[in-house]
Amino acid sequence: MAWDMDEFWVFGYGSLMWNPGFAFDQRMQARAFGYRRSLCVRSFVHRGTPERPGLVLGLDRGGSCRGVAFRVRPEDRDDVLGYLRERELVTHVYRERHLPVALSDGRQVSALGYVVDRAHAQYAGALDSEDAARIVHASAGKSGPNDAYVLNTLEHLDQMGLRDAWLESVAEHLRVLRNEPVA
């Protein structure tokens, strides 16, 4: 199938999925190839502190990631790009990339996405779900507890009918650490 390079699409895999903050004219479930959703970014402000960093989501190499693609009208492209760069490139832990994305209607497009920079000091690397849960459980920042961020992300994914087995495993370990019933 041919790739549609004429339209401007943005791929969201975390909070962009439910809180894009920009104008778009179409929203569809999508899968990005070559990257996976991962708690691989250390958060020193919003979900942690410099002394006790938390973890937030990044797109890391390998696999694929189900998320949401937003089509942006040509007249909104520059405003959306400016907004996204201000939102996503604050500490430069993410790199702006065009990702191959399959839309839920079968079309293949190139979508703008933000991929973790593995050379950046905030990159936490590939953690197993138990280690990630321990870090998340012990961290909080100015936007609140790190575990609330993870559980909120999973709740939104569930509402959209999306599954993420690794993130669900992190949540199971979190529930054990929080002395909550495990599903």
C-alpha positions, -999 to +999 in steps of 0.1 A: +000+000+000+013+035-008+022+059+019+003+092+019+029+119+024+007+149+015-013+151+048+001+163+081-005+137+109+006+137+145+010+104+164+001+103+201+010+075+225+006+091+259-013+121+271-015+135+236-041+108+229-067+123+253-053+158+257-038+168+224-041+206+230-042+215+193-066+218+164-072+187+143-098+176+118-096+139+121-087+115+150-081+078+144-066+049+163-032+040+147-001+019+151+034+033+148+061+008+137+096+006+149+089+020+184+072+009+216+056+028+245+079+027+275+084+043+309+119+052+298+121+090+306+132+102+340+111+130+353+128+155+376+099+180+378+064+168+369+065+132+383+097+132+403+125+153+417+162+155+410+167+134+442+140+109+434+132+109+396+100+095+384+093+079+351+072+091+322+064+077+288+086+078+257+086+060+224+117+038+225+131+016+197+116-017+189+083-033+182+052-012+175+029+010+195-009+015+193-020+050+198-039+078+181-032+098+149-045+133+144-048+148+110-041+186+110-054+210+084-027+226+063-037+261+076-031+249+112+002+231+106+026+259+117+006+266+149+004+229+158+041+224+151+050+254+174+027+241+201+041+206+200+077+217+200+070+239+230+052+210+248+075+181+238+110+196+234+114+214+267+144+194+278+152+179+244+148+143+258+126+137+227+135+139+191+110+149+165+106+121+139+083+111+110+070+077+118+054+051+096+019+047+109-010+024+099-044+040+105-073+019+117-090+023+083-060+006+066-043+037+052-006+041+058+007+076+065+038+093+079+031+110+112+051+133+133+060+117+166+083+123+195+109+096+201+132+093+232+168+103+227+188+074+241+219+096+246+200+121+268+207+122+306+169+116+312+168+083+293+163+056+319+169+027+295+148-005+292+135-014+327+116-045+335+080-039+348+089-046+384+118-022+385+097+005+368+069+000+393+093+004+422+106+037+408+071+049+400+057+040+434+084+060+452+082+092+431+061+123+430+066+158+414+048+191+409+021+174+388+014+147+414+023+111+423+040+091+396+018+062+401-013+083+394+003+092+360+007+055+351-027+044+363-044+074+346-026+065+313-039+029+316-074+040+323-074+062+292-059+034+271-087+011+284-114+037+275-100+038+240-100+000+237-062-001+236-040-026+255-004-023+266+007-056+283+040-041+296+023-011+312-004-033+326+023-054+342+038-022+358+003-014+372+000-049+387+033-045+405+022-010+416-010-024+431+011-049+451+033-021+463+002-001+472-013-031+490-043-030+467-062-060+453-046-073+421-070-079+392 
